[in-house]
Amino acid sequence: AHFDDHELLWGSRVLMPLADRLTSEVAALRTELEALRKERGNFDAASSLADPARWSNPDADHGRTLFLTMCAGSHYFDTYCGPFFASFERAYGASARRHRLVAFVADVDEHLVEAARKRFSPWGQFESLKDGKIDIKGGSDQLFGGKAPGGGTDMFVCKFKEDGTKMCLTDESSKRDEQVAVDSLWFPWRIISYLKEHEADFCYAAVLDSDMLFVRPLGRFLPLCTKDDVAGNLPNGSHVGASWDVAFTAYGPEFRVPWADDAAKVGRTKAGLTRINCGVVLLSLQ
C-alpha cells in the first residue's frame, strides 16, 4: 500500500469515523437488549399471572361444591367441554382444588379424555356416563355413529298442525336429538349415583350445561357451611350455609342474555309467562 509521509494508512482521519459508527451501533444494540429484557420481564410476569395455580380469588373460597356436567361425543367434547374446564380453572385459580368439577362423558375418544384428565387434575374428573350399576339401555351406545331403532338411518319427527292433525316426516338430524334425549335420562341417574357416594364431602352440588363458560366464581350464592368447618375455626354464624334447598336459573324480568338479540322471544311462553332456564341448578347437600 502506498501512503505519503504525512499520513499513516490507519490514521485518526480514517479511524475516528469508524469508532463513531461502532459507538452508535453499540448504543443501538444496548437499547435493543434493554427492550428485550423488559419484554422478557413482562412476559414472565404475564405468565405468572396467567398460571391459575399462582393466584386466588376470595370469592372462589365458598362452600365446597361439587360441579357436575355432561359431555357427549368427541366433537362436542373438544368444542365445548375443554373450554368449559379451562374457564373454571381461570375463574377459580388456586381455589379450584377446593372444589371438584366432574364431567360424565359418552362416546368421547379416550385420548381426548385422558389428555383432559391429566391437564385438569386433581380437581377435574371424568366419569363414564353409563354406569354398570344402573340398568338402563340406550343413548350414546345405541345411537352415536350407529343406526336408529328399526335399522333405518332416519327417524320420524311428528308435529301437530293448528287443525289438530298430526304430520310426521323423516329427519336425519332427529337421530342426534333422540340420542340427546336418552342421554339426558342417563345424566340424572348418574348424578344420583355419584352424589350417594360423594355428597358427604361437599356443601353443595351444581349441575350445569357444558356449553357455557365460567366468568367468575359462584361465591355469593354458595356460603360456607358446617362441612367446611373441619377444624372448628369458623366464626359463629359464618357456616350456616344456604337458606335454600334447590336453586335454578331463570330469565330475568329484563330478559338480558348474550345469546339472543331479543331474549323475550325465547324467554316468554305463548301465554306470556317467563320460561325457567335450568342451565344451572344448585343443590344444598347440608
C-alpha positions as CSV (number, residue, x, y, z in Angstrom):
1,A,0.0,0.0,0.0
2,H,1.2,3.5,-0.8
3,F,0.9,6.4,1.6
4,D,2.7,9.6,1.9
5,D,5.0,10.6,4.8
6,H,2.4,12.8,6.5
7,E,-0.5,10.3,6.9
8,L,-0.5,6.7,8.0
9,L,-2.9,4.3,6.3
10,W,-4.9,3.8,9.7
11,G,-4.5,7.4,10.9
12,S,-7.0,9.3,13.0
13,R,-8.9,10.7,10.0
14,V,-9.8,7.1,9.0
15,L,-10.3,5.5,12.4
16,M,-12.4,8.3,14.1
17,P,-15.4,7.8,11.8
18,L,-15.2,4.1,12.3
19,A,-15.1,4.5,16.0
20,D,-18.1,6.8,15.9
21,R,-20.1,4.3,13.9
22,L,-19.1,1.5,16.2
23,T,-20.1,3.6,19.2
24,S,-23.5,4.2,17.6
25,E,-24.0,0.5,16.8
26,V,-23.1,-0.5,20.4
27,A,-25.6,2.1,21.8
28,A,-28.3,0.8,19.5
29,L,-27.6,-2.8,20.5
30,R,-27.7,-1.9,24.2
31,T,-31.1,-0.2,23.7
32,E,-32.4,-3.2,21.8
33,L,-31.1,-5.5,24.5
34,E,-32.7,-3.5,27.3
35,A,-36.0,-3.6,25.4
36,L,-35.7,-7.4,25.0
37,R,-35.0,-7.7,28.7
38,K,-38.0,-5.6,29.6
39,E,-40.2,-7.6,27.2
40,R,-38.9,-10.8,28.8
41,G,-39.8,-9.4,32.2
42,N,-43.3,-8.5,31.1
43,F,-43.7,-12.0,29.6
44,D,-42.6,-13.7,32.8
45,A,-44.9,-11.5,34.8
46,A,-47.8,-12.3,32.5
47,S,-47.0,-16.0,32.6
48,S,-47.0,-15.9,36.4
49,L,-50.4,-14.2,36.4
50,A,-51.7,-16.5,33.7
51,D,-51.0,-19.6,35.8
52,P,-54.1,-20.1,37.9
53,A,-52.1,-22.0,40.5
54,R,-50.3,-18.8,41.4
55,W,-53.3,-16.6,42.3
56,S,-56.5,-17.0,44.2
57,N,-59.9,-15.3,44.2
58,P,-61.6,-14.8,47.6
59,D,-65.0,-15.3,46.0
60,A,-63.8,-18.8,45.0
61,D,-63.3,-19.9,48.6
62,H,-67.0,-20.5,49.1
63,G,-68.7,-23.6,50.5
64,R,-67.1,-26.7,49.0
65,T,-69.0,-27.5,45.8
66,L,-69.3,-30.5,43.5
67,F,-69.8,-29.2,39.9
68,L,-71.5,-31.8,37.6
69,T,-71.9,-31.7,33.8
70,M,-72.2,-33.9,30.8
71,C,-70.2,-34.2,27.6
72,A,-71.3,-36.5,24.7
73,G,-69.4,-37.0,21.5
74,S,-65.7,-36.2,20.7
75,H,-66.5,-33.1,18.6
76,Y,-68.7,-31.7,21.4
77,F,-66.1,-32.5,24.0
78,D,-63.4,-30.8,22.0
79,T,-65.5,-27.7,21.2
80,Y,-67.3,-27.1,24.4
81,C,-66.0,-29.2,27.4
82,G,-62.4,-28.3,27.1
83,P,-63.1,-24.5,27.1
84,F,-65.6,-25.1,29.9
85,F,-63.0,-26.7,32.2
86,A,-60.4,-24.1,31.2
87,S,-62.8,-21.3,32.1
88,F,-63.4,-22.9,35.5
89,E,-59.6,-23.0,36.1
90,R,-59.3,-19.4,35.1
91,A,-62.2,-18.2,37.3
92,Y,-61.3,-20.2,40.4
93,G,-57.5,-20.1,40.2
94,A,-55.7,-21.9,43.1
95,S,-59.1,-22.4,44.8
96,A,-60.1,-24.9,42.1
97,R,-58.5,-27.6,44.2
98,R,-61.0,-26.8,47.0
99,H,-63.9,-28.0,44.7
100,R,-64.5,-30.7,42.2
101,L,-65.7,-30.5,38.6
102,V,-66.9,-33.8,37.2
103,A,-67.9,-34.4,33.6
104,F,-69.9,-37.5,32.7
105,V,-68.7,-38.5,29.2
106,A,-70.2,-40.7,26.4
107,D,-68.7,-41.7,23.1
108,V,-65.6,-39.5,23.5
109,D,-62.2,-40.5,22.1
110,E,-60.3,-41.9,25.0
111,H,-57.2,-40.0,24.0
112,L,-59.1,-36.7,24.4
113,V,-60.4,-37.8,27.8
114,E,-57.0,-38.9,29.0
115,A,-55.4,-35.6,27.9
116,A,-58.1,-33.6,29.7
117,R,-57.8,-35.8,32.8
118,K,-54.0,-35.0,33.0
119,R,-54.5,-31.3,32.2
120,F,-57.1,-30.6,34.8
121,S,-56.1,-33.0,37.6
122,P,-56.8,-33.2,40.5
123,W,-59.9,-31.0,40.7
124,G,-61.2,-32.0,37.2
125,Q,-62.5,-35.6,36.9
126,F,-64.1,-37.5,34.0
127,E,-66.5,-40.4,34.6
128,S,-68.4,-42.6,32.2
129,L,-72.0,-41.6,31.6
130,K,-73.1,-45.2,31.5
131,D,-72.8,-46.8,35.0
132,G,-72.9,-50.5,35.1
133,K,-74.8,-50.3,38.4
134,I,-77.8,-48.7,36.6
135,D,-79.9,-50.9,34.4
136,I,-80.8,-48.5,31.6
137,K,-80.3,-49.2,27.9
138,G,-80.0,-46.9,25.0
139,G,-78.4,-43.5,24.4
140,S,-74.9,-43.0,23.0
141,D,-74.0,-46.7,22.8
142,Q,-77.0,-47.2,20.6
143,L,-77.3,-44.0,18.5
144,F,-73.9,-42.3,18.3
145,G,-72.5,-43.2,15.0
146,G,-75.0,-46.0,14.5
147,K,-78.4,-46.6,13.1
148,A,-81.7,-45.5,14.5
149,P,-84.0,-48.2,16.1
150,G,-85.6,-50.3,13.4
151,G,-82.5,-50.4,11.2
152,G,-83.0,-47.2,9.3
153,T,-80.8,-44.1,9.3
154,D,-83.8,-41.7,9.6
155,M,-86.3,-41.1,12.4
156,F,-89.8,-39.7,12.4
157,V,-90.5,-36.2,13.6
158,C,-94.1,-35.6,14.3
159,K,-95.8,-32.2,14.8
160,F,-99.4,-31.2,15.4
161,K,-101.0,-28.7,13.0
162,E,-103.3,-25.9,14.0
163,D,-106.3,-28.0,13.0
164,G,-105.2,-30.8,15.4
165,T,-104.0,-33.2,12.8
166,K,-100.6,-34.8,13.2
167,M,-97.9,-34.6,10.5
168,C,-94.8,-36.9,10.6
169,L,-91.7,-36.5,8.5
170,T,-88.3,-38.3,8.5
171,D,-85.3,-36.3,9.6
172,E,-81.7,-37.5,9.8
173,S,-80.9,-34.8,12.4
174,S,-83.5,-36.3,14.7
175,K,-81.2,-39.2,15.4
176,R,-79.0,-36.8,17.3
177,D,-82.0,-35.3,19.1
178,E,-83.0,-38.8,20.1
179,Q,-79.6,-39.6,21.4
180,V,-79.6,-36.4,23.5
181,A,-83.0,-37.2,24.9
182,V,-81.9,-40.7,26.0
183,D,-78.6,-39.4,27.4
184,S,-80.5,-36.7,29.3
185,L,-82.3,-39.6,31.1
186,W,-78.9,-41.2,31.9
187,F,-77.5,-38.0,33.3
188,P,-79.9,-37.6,36.3
189,W,-79.3,-41.2,37.2
190,R,-75.6,-40.7,37.2
191,I,-75.9,-37.6,39.3
192,I,-77.9,-39.5,41.8
193,S,-75.5,-42.4,42.0
194,Y,-72.5,-40.1,42.2
195,L,-74.0,-38.0,44.9
196,K,-74.8,-41.1,47.0
197,E,-71.1,-41.8,47.2
198,H,-69.6,-38.3,47.5
199,E,-72.2,-35.8,48.9
200,A,-70.8,-36.1,52.5
201,D,-67.7,-34.2,51.3
202,F,-69.5,-31.2,49.9
203,C,-71.8,-28.4,50.9
204,Y,-73.4,-28.0,47.5
205,A,-73.8,-29.6,44.1
206,A,-74.1,-27.5,41.0
207,V,-75.5,-29.2,37.8
208,L,-74.5,-27.2,34.7
209,D,-74.7,-27.2,31.0
210,S,-71.3,-27.7,29.5
211,D,-71.7,-25.4,26.5
212,M,-71.0,-22.3,28.7
213,L,-68.0,-20.6,30.3
214,F,-67.3,-19.5,33.9
215,V,-66.7,-15.8,34.1
216,R,-66.4,-15.5,37.9
217,P,-66.9,-17.8,40.9
218,L,-70.3,-18.5,42.3
219,G,-69.3,-17.5,45.8
220,R,-72.1,-15.1,46.5
221,F,-74.6,-17.9,46.1
222,L,-72.7,-20.6,48.0
223,P,-71.8,-19.6,51.6
224,L,-69.6,-21.7,53.8
225,C,-71.4,-24.5,55.7
226,T,-70.7,-26.8,58.6
227,K,-68.9,-29.3,56.3
228,D,-66.2,-26.7,55.7
229,D,-65.6,-26.2,59.4
230,V,-63.4,-29.3,59.8
231,A,-61.2,-27.8,62.5
232,G,-63.9,-25.8,64.2
233,N,-62.3,-22.5,63.4
234,L,-65.0,-20.7,61.5
235,P,-66.6,-17.8,63.3
236,N,-70.1,-18.3,64.8
237,G,-72.7,-17.7,62.1
238,S,-70.4,-18.0,59.2
239,H,-71.0,-21.6,58.5
240,V,-74.8,-21.8,58.5
241,G,-74.8,-22.5,54.8
242,A,-77.5,-21.5,52.3
243,S,-81.1,-20.8,53.3
244,W,-82.5,-22.7,50.3
245,D,-82.6,-26.4,49.2
246,V,-82.7,-26.0,45.5
247,A,-81.9,-23.0,43.2
248,F,-82.1,-22.7,39.5
249,T,-81.6,-20.1,36.8
250,A,-84.4,-18.3,35.0
251,Y,-84.8,-15.4,32.6
252,G,-84.8,-12.1,34.5
253,P,-87.6,-9.5,34.1
254,E,-85.5,-7.6,31.6
255,F,-84.5,-10.7,29.6
256,R,-80.9,-9.8,29.2
257,V,-78.9,-12.7,27.8
258,P,-75.8,-12.8,25.5
259,W,-77.2,-15.5,23.1
260,A,-80.3,-13.7,21.7
261,D,-80.9,-10.3,20.3
262,D,-84.5,-10.4,21.5
263,A,-84.4,-12.6,24.6
264,A,-88.1,-12.1,25.3
265,K,-89.0,-14.2,22.3
266,V,-87.2,-17.2,23.7
267,G,-87.8,-16.3,27.3
268,R,-91.5,-16.0,27.3
269,T,-94.2,-18.6,26.6
270,K,-97.1,-18.0,24.3
271,A,-99.1,-17.3,27.4
272,G,-96.7,-14.5,28.4
273,L,-95.1,-16.4,31.3
274,T,-91.4,-16.4,32.0
275,R,-89.6,-19.6,31.0
276,I,-87.4,-21.4,33.5
277,N,-83.9,-21.8,32.0
278,C,-82.3,-24.5,34.1
279,G,-78.8,-24.2,32.6
280,V,-77.6,-24.1,36.2
281,V,-79.2,-26.0,39.1
282,L,-77.8,-25.6,42.7
283,L,-78.5,-28.3,45.3
284,S,-77.8,-27.8,49.0
285,L,-76.2,-31.0,50.4
286,Q,-76.3,-29.9,54.1
